[in-house]
Amino acid sequence: MNENELTYFVFNGQSSLDFGLAVRERAPYTAPEKNIELIERPGQNGALMIDKGTFKLVTEELPVYLFAKDRTQRNIREEATELFNWLKSPSGWCELYYSDDPYHLMQVHIASELSFNEVFYLFYVAKVRCHLLESLNAGTLMGSLYVK
């Protein structure tokens, strides 16, 4: 399989292919849970619901794998160090999108530990998904959502 056929992701403006990392299987499209508070009152059936008008964060798991053009030139520890520096250096929220779905942008943070192998799982916390290319051109940025 050549690099043009691989699914990859772009994190903080840089392609995972730059680090020899490809997506093994896409993370699911997860609709975030609404942020509500349920208050039970003694002697009353059911509960009062306070809708905070926001959504909770989503934690997703992304199976990825390292592919090496030439293992005689680089070993997996060198690759792991570069990957760690790329994925863990930014603070705060970073943009992430997939090569096969460039129209949806996520604001993510990779906080969990990373354990490198040729195949491993990348866990990230994501805000609500939002539109990317057309929205960026035609809309304005409001908080973490691109709005037309």
C-alpha atoms as one frame of an Amber mdcrd trajectory, in Angstrom:
protein
   0.000   0.000   0.000   1.439   3.399  -0.905   1.033   6.618   1.081  -1.687
   7.933  -1.254  -3.982   5.074  -0.230  -3.531   5.466   3.523  -6.052   7.173
   5.772  -4.303   9.685   7.990  -5.202  12.553  10.287  -4.035  16.127  10.525
  -3.331  17.247  14.084  -2.329  20.803  14.944  -1.684  21.508  11.248   0.635
  18.554  10.610  -0.134  15.267   8.843   0.334  11.977  10.676   2.022  10.685
   7.501   4.920  13.049   8.241   5.606  10.790  11.219   4.934   7.471   9.482
   1.596   7.128  11.262  -1.620   6.004   9.551  -5.158   5.342  10.734  -5.955
   1.660  11.099  -9.655   2.170  11.755 -11.634   5.370  12.080 -12.936   6.457
  15.446 -16.742   6.387  15.432 -18.821   9.491  14.936 -19.972  10.067  18.486
 -22.767  12.475  19.351 -21.869  14.119  22.647 -24.099  13.797  25.683 -26.185
  16.863  26.549 -25.068  18.586  29.696 -28.085  18.325  31.993 -28.558  18.095
  35.722 -31.261  15.895  37.255 -32.504  16.859  40.695 -34.582  14.328  42.602
 -36.981  15.605  45.227 -38.215  13.373  48.040 -41.893  12.490  47.698 -42.034
  13.422  44.015 -41.936  11.018  41.092 -39.280  11.628  38.465 -36.833  14.476
  38.696 -36.403  18.107  37.785 -34.164  18.624  34.798 -31.899  21.592  34.275
 -30.646  21.778  30.695 -27.379  23.734  30.709 -27.569  24.234  26.945 -24.137
  22.708  26.319 -22.624  19.340  25.471 -20.147  17.215  27.407 -16.735  16.273
  26.083 -16.335  13.011  24.157 -13.434  10.608  24.672 -12.572   8.650  21.541
 -10.134   5.873  20.734  -8.269   5.918  17.436  -6.385   2.769  16.338  -3.260
   3.812  14.434  -0.137   2.099  13.169   3.424   3.014  12.331   4.679   2.245
   8.872   8.338   2.569   8.098   9.799   3.226   4.712  13.102   1.798   5.871
  13.634   0.331   9.357  17.376   0.135   8.715  17.504   3.946   8.765  15.247
   4.618  11.767  14.194   2.555  14.724  10.866   2.585  16.513  12.262   4.505
  19.523  13.263   7.427  17.306   9.815   7.415  15.716   8.139   7.201  19.130
  10.114  10.207  20.399   9.109  12.308  17.382   5.476  11.226  17.735   5.436
  11.954  21.442   6.864  15.437  20.884   4.312  16.163  18.144   1.237  14.852
  19.984   2.096  15.970  23.514   3.818  19.335  23.035   0.793  21.534  22.298
  -1.172  22.806  25.257  -4.896  23.414  25.106  -7.224  22.442  22.254  -5.815
  21.527  18.836  -7.581  20.963  15.534  -7.845  17.421  14.174  -9.461  16.086
  11.022  -9.214  12.924   8.923  -7.952  12.744   5.341 -11.080  10.912   4.215
 -13.390  13.444   5.890 -11.759  16.878   5.688 -15.105  18.674   6.107 -15.388
  17.955   9.822 -13.040  19.523  12.294 -12.634  18.506  15.909 -11.072  20.427
  18.737  -9.114  17.761  20.639  -6.593  17.333  23.406  -4.426  14.250  23.780
  -3.982  13.938  27.520  -3.766  10.187  28.068  -0.524   8.287  28.167   0.878
   6.973  24.917   2.312   3.493  24.686   4.082   3.065  21.362   4.123  -0.135
  19.393   3.783  -0.730  15.675   0.001  -0.704  16.298  -1.377   1.328  19.192
  -4.391   3.340  20.313  -4.510   7.089  20.467  -7.063   8.427  22.964  -8.265
  11.982  22.737 -10.879  14.199  24.331 -12.959  16.111  21.776 -15.343  19.023
  21.799 -18.438  19.015  19.614 -17.568  18.389  15.971 -17.903  21.292  13.607
 -17.588  21.999   9.896 -14.235  22.811   8.412 -13.397  23.990   4.912 -16.572
  25.625   3.619 -17.444  27.021   7.039 -14.003  28.502   7.479 -14.331  30.266
   4.146 -17.918  31.435   4.558 -18.341  31.796   8.299 -16.881  33.147  11.467
 -15.314  31.499  14.461 -17.460  31.492  17.620 -15.872  29.700  20.565 -15.128
  26.175  19.420 -17.733  26.064  16.649 -17.430  27.448  13.158 -20.744  29.086
  12.355 -21.992  30.365   9.003
